[in-house]
Amino acid sequence: VQLQASGGGLVQPGGSLRLSCAASGSIFSFASMGWYRQAPGKQRELVATITSGGSTSYVDSVKGRFTISRRYAVNTVYLQMNSLKPEDTAVYYCYLIRRRGDPPDYWGQGTQVTVSS
């Protein structure tokens, strides 16, 4: 499986972006997918996850602003990011986990999100 991340860019504080993570094959049977991010000089941070059952989870700093979703028909997971803040600036990476409890099996190539006026 290959993951292709897209949708990053430069946005002003308070703006919105939608990231997409398209898989080369069906995502129906996999345990979970989601997004990490890594800002310069900081550790990688798990941002959002969606499980095969549709459960979602978020890091506290993005709750109420970010929404993760998926469309099986196009094998794609999305991250809708609203009310963006400068501290959201990072490279965002999508991932896929085949079996629950395992570390990520596949990674996307990363997409840069920059929030600045």
C-alpha positions in Angstrom: 0.0 0.0 0.0 1.2 3.5 -0.9 -0.1 6.6 0.8 -0.2 9.9 -1.0 -0.7 13.0 1.2 -1.8 16.3 -0.2 -3.5 19.5 0.7 -0.9 21.4 2.7 -0.1 25.0 2.1 0.2 28.5 3.6 -2.8 29.9 5.4 -3.4 32.8 7.7 -4.3 32.3 11.3 -8.0 31.4 11.6 -8.0 29.9 8.2 -8.8 26.3 7.1 -7.1 23.6 5.1 -8.2 20.1 4.2 -5.5 17.4 4.0 -6.1 14.2 2.0 -4.4 10.8 2.3 -5.1 8.6 -0.7 -4.2 4.9 -0.4 -3.2 2.9 -3.5 -5.5 0.0 -2.4 -8.6 -0.7 -0.3 -8.5 0.7 3.3 -11.6 -1.2 4.3 -9.9 -4.0 6.3 -7.2 -2.0 8.1 -7.3 -1.2 11.8 -6.8 2.5 11.7 -5.5 5.5 9.8 -4.5 8.9 10.9 -2.2 11.8 11.0 1.0 12.8 12.8 2.8 16.1 12.6 6.3 17.3 13.3 7.3 20.9 13.8 10.9 22.0 13.5 12.8 21.1 16.6 9.9 19.2 18.1 9.0 15.6 18.5 6.5 13.9 16.2 3.0 14.2 17.6 -0.1 12.1 16.9 -2.8 14.5 15.8 -5.8 12.4 14.9 -6.9 8.8 14.4 -9.9 7.0 12.8 -10.4 3.3 13.4 -12.1 0.7 11.2 -15.1 1.1 13.4 -15.3 4.8 12.8 -14.1 5.9 16.2 -12.0 9.1 16.2 -9.5 10.5 18.6 -7.6 13.8 18.7 -4.7 15.4 20.6 -6.1 17.9 23.0 -4.6 20.9 21.2 -6.8 20.3 18.1 -10.0 19.1 19.6 -12.9 21.1 18.4 -10.9 22.5 15.4 -9.8 19.4 13.4 -12.0 16.6 12.1 -10.8 13.3 10.7 -13.0 11.4 8.2 -12.7 8.8 5.5 -14.3 7.7 2.3 -14.0 4.0 1.5 -15.1 4.5 -2.1 -12.0 6.5 -2.9 -9.7 4.9 -0.2 -9.0 8.3 1.3 -8.7 9.7 4.8 -9.2 13.5 5.3 -8.2 15.9 8.0 -10.3 19.1 8.0 -8.4 21.7 9.9 -10.3 24.9 10.9 -9.3 27.9 13.1 -5.7 27.2 12.3 -3.1 28.7 14.7 0.6 29.4 14.1 1.4 26.5 16.4 -0.2 24.1 14.0 2.6 24.8 11.6 4.3 21.4 10.9 4.8 18.7 8.3 1.8 16.4 8.5 2.2 12.7 7.8 -0.6 10.2 7.3 -0.2 6.6 8.3 -2.0 3.3 8.2 -2.0 0.5 10.7 -3.1 -3.0 9.5 -3.6 -4.6 12.9 -4.8 -3.0 16.1 -2.0 -2.4 18.5 0.8 -2.5 16.0 2.8 0.6 15.0 2.2 2.2 11.7 2.8 -0.1 8.7 2.7 2.6 6.0 3.5 6.3 5.8 2.6 9.1 3.4 5.3 11.4 2.2 4.3 14.4 4.3 2.7 17.7 3.5 3.8 21.1 4.8 1.2 23.2 6.7 2.3 26.8 7.5 0.1 29.1 9.4 1.3 32.6 9.3 0.2 36.2 8.6 
